[in-house]
């Protein structure tokens, strides 16, 4: 086997992502939110738009971030020419919120997602905000996905209500849909005011509760996607073991599989032979321990 073939196999493992039923369901909901404004030009004088917004929660490891990042990727930007000026159109942007959360860092993160952050570090907050609003309109952004909303709660010296008012202000100033992603703990932000409840819908990304046909189909899709050199039988031999180890959370499942192949040396720079890179129950057990130790991923947060 050539080094290029090994590298290709390692790349498929690293980039592993399966569009399973729950991913498709969430993506369809995001698509439906954009229908309200997708065909319109964003215009200051247009007061008829009523963009929909969403609080999207899920336990750690269910794949929230990947769902957001991949949705942005499947709705790519493009270059358009208006009045002889080339403009990078960004219909969807993905923004990982800063920690600690501050107004300045919040707007700078949006600028970076739009492909620019060339303002001076000492620029006044109003100047940074105005630049954000200008570029969101110019680049015709229809949806902003904010990930890691928990960072707002974790920033002790920043008021939660102020953060939510910043989001509300953004929706008032720029007619686009906003998606707020985080663990179920962020629900306290959603329920702070009746107005937030009215503005933002709710949805929850589910884990695979049982080792059922859907979970086994997921394992089969994973094996078909990574194309191992020899048959593993993830869905036939290791389904119950992997469900127990991953707790039905696809992010944990990916980590275990990647670590298993790391143990087998697939990611070694000098690896040119995959004949011994065989997944076994012992390898999966060691991979699970390496990633989570005994039960780190089973510990529930205290608040």
ABEGO torsion letter per residue (X at the ends): XBAAAAAAAAAAAAABBBBBAAAAAAAAAAAAAAAAAAABBBBAABAABBBBBBBBBBBBGAGAAAAAAAAAAABBBBBBBBGGBBBBBBABBBBBBBOBBBAAAAAAAAAAAAGBBABBAABBAAAAAAAAAAAAAAAGBABBBBBGAAAAAABAABBAAAAAAAAAAAAAABBBBBBBBEBAAAAAAAAABAAAAAABBBBBBBBBABBBAAAAAAAAAAAAAAGBABBAGAAAAAAAAAAAAAGGBAAAAAAAAAAAAAAAGAABAABABAAABBBBAAAAAAAAAAAAEAAAAABBBAX
